[in-house]
Amino acid sequence: MQSEYASLFKRACKACEQSYAPYSHFRVGAALLCEDGSIITGVNVENRSFGLTICAERNAIAAAITAGKTKFKALVIATPDAAYPVSPCGACRQVISEFMPASAPVIFGNTEDSYVTSTVAELMPHDALHDLSSGHAHEGQGHS
């Protein structure tokens, strides 16, 4: 893992200490690198009604927005209780794609030696938001 991302992974792991996961015992921490160089972290916050659980990735993005930050360079997600790197869920992928460029790195891992390096575009390959904003919404599509 590149040193900048290794540092973010450590921050995400440290954030896991604040995770609220009494039901699944599956801690998740996220470290979001903002364009200005600041780092915002987030953790998963579970609820008895699992649908109301807040994921670490969305938590970090919401905290950054609350702090007035809207431009992000990278996101690192730590899942230390998993046996393998666990990717962001669908809801998180949608929120990530709302606030990060398609080329932004998204790295997820369970240990510093077991991780996946991806991009927003790889996580959301047919992302209408990015397609519409880049003017590529109709490329390659037939007309009826």
N, C-alpha and C positions, 0 to 999 in steps of 0.2 A: 504494500500500500504506500503510495506517495506520502512523503512526510506531512504535507499540508492536510491530507485526508486522514492520515494516522492520528494526527492531533485532534481532528474533528471526531474520529471514532472514539478516542479516549474521552472526549467531552460527552458524547452520546452515552457511553458506558457509565460515566459518572452520573449523568442525569437519571439513569435507570434506578439509582438508589432512591429517587423520589417517586417512582412509579407507584400507582395505586392499583394493584392487581390481586385482590384477595380471592377472586373466584378462579381465575385461570392460572395464577402464579406464573404468568408469562409477561415478564417485564420488557418494555420497549422504550428506548431513548432515541431522540433525534437531535442532531446538531445541524443547524441551518447557517450556512456562510452567506452573509449579506454582502452586497456589492461594496459597501463602505469598509469591509473587513471585520465588522462585528459578528459575533456568533450568538445565535439565539437557540436555546434548547427547549425541548418539550418531552413529555412523557405520556404514556397511556394512562387514562383514568377510567377504570371500569365502573360498571353499574350493575346491579342485580338484573336489570333488563339490558341484556348485552347490546341491543340496538342503540342504547343511549351511551355506550362507551365512547370515549374520545381517544382517538389514536394519537400517538406521539408526533407523527408527521404533521397532522392538522393542528395539533396543539402548538407546535413550534411556529408554524406559519401564522396562526392567529395571534400568537404573542408578538411576532415580528410586526405584523400589521398594526397591532395595538401600540407598538413603540414607534410607529411612523415609518417603518421600513417596508418597501414594496419591491425592491430589486434584489434578487438572490442569485448567487453564483454556484452553489453546490449544496447538496443535502446528504447527510450520512445518517444511517439508521442502524442501531445496535439492538440485537436480540440475543442477549447472553444466555437465556434459558433454553434456546433452541439447539437442536443437534446439527443444524445446517443454516445457511443464510436464508432469511425469510423476507420476501419482497413486500412492498407496500400493498395494501388491499386496494380494491377498485375505487372506493370512495376517496382514499388518500391520493391515488393516481390522478383522479379528476381534479382535486384541489391543487396538487403539485403542478399540473399542467396549466392551471389558471394563472399561477404566479411565477412560473419559471420558464425560461426559454427552452425550446425543444432540444437544444444542444447541451443543456446544463447536466453535469454529472449527478447521478443518484447512486450512492454506494450503500449496500446493505450487507451486514455480516453478523455472525454470531461470535466470532473472535477476530482478532487482528490478523490472523493467518487464514481465516475462512470467510471470504467475502465475495461479492459480485459487484463489478463496476458496470454501470449502465448509464443511459441518458433518459431524459424525459421522453424523447421521441421513441426510444426502444420500449419504454414502459407503456406508452400510448401511441402505437404505430398509426392508427387512423384517427387522429385527434382533430375533430372538426374545428375546435377553437384556433389551433395553430394554422390549419389549412385556410380558414377564412381570413385570418389576419395577414397571411402571406399572399393571398390572392390565388391560391392553388386549389380552391374548392371544386372546380369543374374540370381540372386537368385529367385526361384519360377517361372521362365519363362520356358515355354515348348520349345522344339526344333522342328523346322520344318524339 
